[in-house]
Amino acid sequence: MKVIFYHTLTCPQCKAVEMMLKKEKVEYESCTDLDTMIARGLQHTPILEVEGNLLSGKEIFDWIRGQRAV
């Protein structure tokens, strides 16, 4: 499963998502390149891309919590 985590280094919400990803041992690629994010049409962070589907806000946390059962 391909997971890409789009984030900035100073965003508190991004740090919370990153901590949760690590805690649940979810493997992911990290992207902090603003040009890449803009080219993808992303207007805010954090964004988690899972198999091509973009998740934001509560969706991210719900998805990560759902990985516990996998």
DSSP file (Angstrom, degrees, kcal/mol; ACC not computed):
  #  RESIDUE AA STRUCTURE BP1 BP2  ACC     N-H-->O    O-->H-N    N-H-->O    O-->H-N    TCO  KAPPA ALPHA  PHI   PSI    X-CA   Y-CA   Z-CA
    1    1 A M              0   0    0      0, 0.0     2,-0.6     0, 0.0    26,-0.1   0.000 360.0 360.0 360.0 129.8    0.0    0.0    0.0
    2    2 A K        +     0   0    0     26,-0.1    49,-2.8     2,-0.0     2,-0.4  -0.810 360.0 178.2 -95.9 123.8    1.4    3.4   -1.0
    3    3 A V  E     -A   50   0A   0     -2,-0.6    26,-2.8    47,-0.2     2,-0.5  -0.991   7.3-171.1-126.2 127.0    1.0    6.2    1.5
    4    4 A I  E     -Ab  49  29A   0     45,-2.5    45,-3.3    -2,-0.4     2,-0.7  -0.980   9.5-154.8-119.5 129.3    2.4    9.7    1.0
    5    5 A F  E     -Ab  48  30A   0     24,-3.3    26,-2.8    -2,-0.5     2,-0.6  -0.899   6.5-162.8-106.2 108.8    2.3   12.2    3.9
    6    6 A Y  E     +Ab  47  31A   0     41,-2.9    41,-2.1    -2,-0.7     2,-0.3  -0.815  33.7 134.3 -92.0 122.9    2.2   15.8    2.7
    7    7 A H        -     0   0    0     24,-2.3     2,-0.3    -2,-0.6    30,-0.1  -0.969  49.0-118.5-158.8 168.9    3.2   18.1    5.5
    8    8 A T        -     0   0    0     -2,-0.3     3,-0.3     3,-0.1    25,-0.1  -0.774  28.1-122.6-111.5 164.5    5.3   21.1    6.7
    9    9 A L  S    S+     0   0    0     -2,-0.3    -1,-0.0     1,-0.2    23,-0.0   0.626 106.8  43.5 -83.2 -12.9    7.9   21.0    9.4
   10   10 A T  S    S+     0   0    0      4,-0.0    -1,-0.2     5,-0.0     3,-0.0   0.465  81.5 111.5-111.8  -2.3    6.3   23.6   11.6
   11   11 A C     >  -     0   0    0     -3,-0.3     4,-2.0     1,-0.2     5,-0.2  -0.608  55.1-152.5 -78.4 122.0    2.6   22.6   11.5
   12   12 A P  H  > S+     0   0    0      0, 0.0     4,-1.8     0, 0.0    -1,-0.2   0.878  97.6  50.7 -62.0 -37.8    1.4   21.3   14.9
   13   13 A Q  H  > S+     0   0    0      2,-0.2     4,-2.2     1,-0.2     5,-0.2   0.886 108.4  52.8 -67.0 -37.3   -1.3   19.2   13.2
   14   14 A C  H  > S+     0   0    0      1,-0.2     4,-2.6     2,-0.2    -1,-0.2   0.908 107.8  51.1 -62.9 -41.5    1.3   17.7   10.9
   15   15 A K  H  X S+     0   0    0     -4,-2.0     4,-2.3     2,-0.2    -1,-0.2   0.882 108.7  51.6 -63.9 -38.0    3.4   16.7   13.9
   16   16 A A  H  X S+     0   0    0     -4,-1.8     4,-2.0     2,-0.2    -1,-0.2   0.912 111.2  47.4 -64.7 -42.8    0.5   15.0   15.5
   17   17 A V  H  X S+     0   0    0     -4,-2.2     4,-2.7     2,-0.2    -2,-0.2   0.927 111.6  50.7 -63.7 -44.6   -0.2   13.0   12.4
   18   18 A E  H  X S+     0   0    0     -4,-2.6     4,-2.3     1,-0.2    -2,-0.2   0.907 109.6  50.2 -61.6 -42.0    3.4   12.1   12.0
   19   19 A M  H  X S+     0   0    0     -4,-2.3     4,-2.5     1,-0.2    -1,-0.2   0.908 112.1  47.9 -61.6 -41.6    3.6   10.9   15.6
   20   20 A M  H  X S+     0   0    0     -4,-2.0     4,-2.3     2,-0.2    -2,-0.2   0.900 109.4  52.4 -68.3 -40.9    0.5    8.8   15.1
   21   21 A L  H  <>S+     0   0    0     -4,-2.7     5,-2.7     1,-0.2     4,-0.2   0.926 113.5  44.5 -58.8 -44.9    1.8    7.3   11.9
   22   22 A K  H ><5S+     0   0    0     -4,-2.3     3,-1.2     3,-0.2    -2,-0.2   0.908 111.2  52.9 -67.2 -42.3    5.0    6.3   13.7
   23   23 A K  H 3<5S+     0   0    0     -4,-2.5    -1,-0.2     1,-0.3    -2,-0.2   0.895 113.7  42.8 -60.2 -40.9    3.1    4.9   16.7
   24   24 A E  T 3<5S-     0   0    0     -4,-2.3    -1,-0.3    -5,-0.1    -2,-0.2   0.391 111.7-123.5 -87.6   3.7    1.0    2.7   14.5
   25   25 A K  T < 5 +     0   0    0     -3,-1.2     2,-0.5     1,-0.2    -3,-0.2   0.866  48.2 168.0  57.0  41.4    4.0    1.7   12.4
   26   26 A V      < -     0   0    0     -5,-2.7     2,-0.3    -6,-0.2    -1,-0.2  -0.761  31.8-134.1 -85.1 124.9    2.5    2.9    9.2
   27   27 A E        +     0   0    0     -2,-0.5     2,-0.3   -26,-0.1   -24,-0.1  -0.647  39.6 157.7 -80.0 134.4    5.1    3.0    6.4
   28   28 A Y        -     0   0    0     -2,-0.3     2,-0.4   -26,-0.1   -24,-0.2  -0.985  42.5-117.9-153.1 158.5    4.9    6.2    4.4
   29   29 A E  E     -b    4   0A   0    -26,-2.8   -24,-3.3    -2,-0.3     2,-0.4  -0.828  32.5-137.0 -95.0 141.5    6.8    8.5    2.1
   30   30 A S  E     -b    5   0A   0     -2,-0.4     2,-0.4   -26,-0.2   -24,-0.2  -0.852  19.1-174.3-102.3 133.5    7.2   12.1    3.4
   31   31 A C  E     +b    6   0A   0    -26,-2.8   -24,-2.3    -2,-0.4    -2,-0.0  -0.962  21.0 155.1-130.1 116.2    6.8   15.1    1.2
   32   32 A T        +     0   0    0     -2,-0.4     2,-0.7   -26,-0.2   -23,-0.1   0.234  37.5 121.6-116.1   9.2    7.5   18.6    2.4
   33   33 A D     >  -     0   0    0      1,-0.2     4,-2.0   -25,-0.1     3,-0.2  -0.653  47.9-161.0 -80.5 111.6    8.2   20.1   -1.0
   34   34 A L  H  > S+     0   0    0     -2,-0.7     4,-2.7     1,-0.2     5,-0.2   0.852  89.1  56.7 -62.8 -36.4    5.8   23.0   -1.4
   35   35 A D  H  > S+     0   0    0      1,-0.2     4,-2.4     2,-0.2    -1,-0.2   0.906 108.0  48.3 -62.1 -41.0    6.2   23.1   -5.2
   36   36 A T  H  > S+     0   0    0     -3,-0.2     4,-1.6     2,-0.2    -2,-0.2   0.924 112.4  48.6 -63.5 -44.3    5.1   19.4   -5.4
   37   37 A M  H  <>S+     0   0    0     -4,-2.0     5,-2.6     2,-0.2     4,-0.3   0.910 112.4  47.6 -63.6 -42.7    2.1   20.1   -3.2
   38   38 A I  H ><5S+     0   0    0     -4,-2.7     3,-1.5     1,-0.2    -1,-0.2   0.916 109.6  53.3 -64.6 -42.9    1.1   23.2   -5.2
   39   39 A A  H 3<5S+     0   0    0     -4,-2.4    -1,-0.2     1,-0.3    -2,-0.2   0.826 107.8  51.6 -61.7 -30.9    1.4   21.2   -8.5
   40   40 A R  T 3<5S-     0   0    0     -4,-1.6    -1,-0.3    -5,-0.2    -2,-0.2   0.512 119.7-112.9 -82.4  -5.1   -0.9   18.5   -7.0
   41   41 A G  T < 5 +     0   0    0     -3,-1.5     2,-0.3    -4,-0.3    -3,-0.2   0.619  62.7 154.4  84.3  12.9   -3.4   21.2   -6.2
   42   42 A L      < -     0   0    0     -5,-2.6    -1,-0.3    -6,-0.2    -2,-0.1  -0.600  21.0-179.5 -78.5 133.0   -3.0   20.8   -2.4
   43   43 A Q        +     0   0    0     -2,-0.3     2,-0.3     1,-0.1    -1,-0.1   0.451  62.4  17.8-113.1  -3.8   -3.9   24.0   -0.5
   44   44 A H  S    S-     0   0    0     -7,-0.1    -1,-0.1   -37,-0.0     0, 0.0  -0.969  78.7 -88.2-156.3 168.4   -3.3   23.0    3.1
   45   45 A T  S    S+     0   0    0     -2,-0.3   -38,-0.1     1,-0.1   -32,-0.1  -0.918  81.4  49.9-131.0 159.5   -1.5   20.4    5.2
   46   46 A P        +     0   0    0      0, 0.0    11,-0.5     0, 0.0     2,-0.4   0.552  64.1 161.6 -79.4 151.3   -1.6   17.8    6.6
   47   47 A I  E     -AC   6  56A   0    -41,-2.1   -41,-2.9     9,-0.1     2,-0.5  -0.997  21.9-158.7-131.7 136.8   -2.8   15.6    3.7
   48   48 A L  E     -AC   5  55A   0      7,-2.4     7,-2.8    -2,-0.4     2,-0.6  -0.976   4.7-157.7-116.9 125.1   -2.4   11.9    3.6
   49   49 A E  E     -AC   4  54A   0    -45,-3.3   -45,-2.5    -2,-0.5     2,-0.6  -0.909  11.2-176.3-103.8 119.4   -2.5   10.2    0.2
   50   50 A V  E >  S-AC   3  53A   0      3,-2.8     3,-2.2    -2,-0.6   -47,-0.2  -0.949  72.4 -28.8-119.9 111.5   -3.5    6.5    0.4
   51   51 A E  T 3  S-     0   0    0    -49,-2.8    -1,-0.1    -2,-0.6   -48,-0.1   0.867 128.2 -45.9  50.6  40.3   -3.5    4.6   -2.8
   52   52 A G  T 3  S+     0   0    0    -50,-0.3     2,-0.5     1,-0.3    -1,-0.3   0.301 114.0 117.6  89.4  -9.4   -4.3    7.8   -4.7
   53   53 A N  E <   -C   50   0A   0     -3,-2.2    -3,-2.8     2,-0.0     2,-0.5  -0.809  58.7-138.3 -94.9 129.4   -7.1    8.9   -2.4
   54   54 A L  E     -C   49   0A   0     -2,-0.5     2,-0.4    -5,-0.2    -5,-0.2  -0.739  20.5-172.2 -90.7 129.4   -6.5   12.2   -0.5
   55   55 A L  E     +C   48   0A   0     -7,-2.8    -7,-2.4    -2,-0.5     2,-0.3  -0.926   7.1 171.5-118.7 143.7   -7.4   12.4    3.1
   56   56 A S  E >   -C   47   0A   0     -2,-0.4     3,-1.5    -9,-0.2     4,-0.3  -0.947  47.2  -5.1-143.6 166.3   -7.5   15.5    5.4
   57   57 A G  T >> S-     0   0    0    -11,-0.5     3,-1.1    -2,-0.3     4,-1.0  -0.184 129.2  -1.8  55.1-134.4   -8.6   16.5    8.8
   58   58 A K  H 3> S+     0   0    0      1,-0.3     4,-2.6     2,-0.2    -1,-0.3   0.785 125.9  69.5 -61.0 -29.9  -10.5   13.8   10.8
   59   59 A E  H <> S+     0   0    0     -3,-1.5     4,-2.5     1,-0.2    -1,-0.3   0.878  96.6  53.5 -57.0 -38.6  -10.3   11.4    7.8
   60   60 A I  H <> S+     0   0    0     -3,-1.1     4,-2.6    -4,-0.3    -1,-0.2   0.959 111.3  43.6 -61.3 -51.7   -6.5   11.1    8.4
   61   61 A F  H  X S+     0   0    0     -4,-1.0     4,-2.5     1,-0.2    -2,-0.2   0.888 113.5  51.5 -64.7 -39.4   -6.9   10.1   12.1
   62   62 A D  H  X S+     0   0    0     -4,-2.6     4,-1.9     2,-0.2    -1,-0.2   0.912 111.3  48.3 -62.2 -42.7   -9.8    7.7   11.3
   63   63 A W  H  X S+     0   0    0     -4,-2.5     4,-0.8    -5,-0.2    -2,-0.2   0.932 111.9  48.2 -64.3 -46.0   -7.7    6.0    8.6
   64   64 A I  H >< S+     0   0    0     -4,-2.6     3,-1.3     1,-0.2     4,-0.4   0.931 111.2  50.4 -61.8 -45.1   -4.7    5.6   10.9
   65   65 A R  H >< S+     0   0    0     -4,-2.5     3,-1.4     1,-0.3     4,-0.4   0.873 105.2  58.7 -60.3 -35.7   -6.8    4.3   13.8
   66   66 A G  H >< S+     0   0    0     -4,-1.9     3,-0.7     1,-0.3     4,-0.3   0.703  92.1  68.8 -65.6 -19.6   -8.3    1.8   11.3
   67   67 A Q  G X< S+     0   0    0     -3,-1.3     3,-0.8    -4,-0.8    -1,-0.3   0.675  81.7  75.3 -73.9 -17.0   -4.8    0.4   10.6
   68   68 A R  G <  S+     0   0    0     -3,-1.4    -1,-0.2    -4,-0.4    -2,-0.2   0.859  95.1  49.8 -61.3 -34.5   -4.7   -1.1   14.1
   69   69 A A  G <         0   0    0     -3,-0.7    -1,-0.2    -4,-0.4    -2,-0.2   0.629 360.0 360.0 -80.5 -13.1   -7.1   -3.8   13.0
   70   70 A V    <         0   0    0     -3,-0.8    -1,-0.2    -4,-0.3    -2,-0.2   0.474 360.0 360.0 -81.6 360.0   -5.0   -4.7    9.9
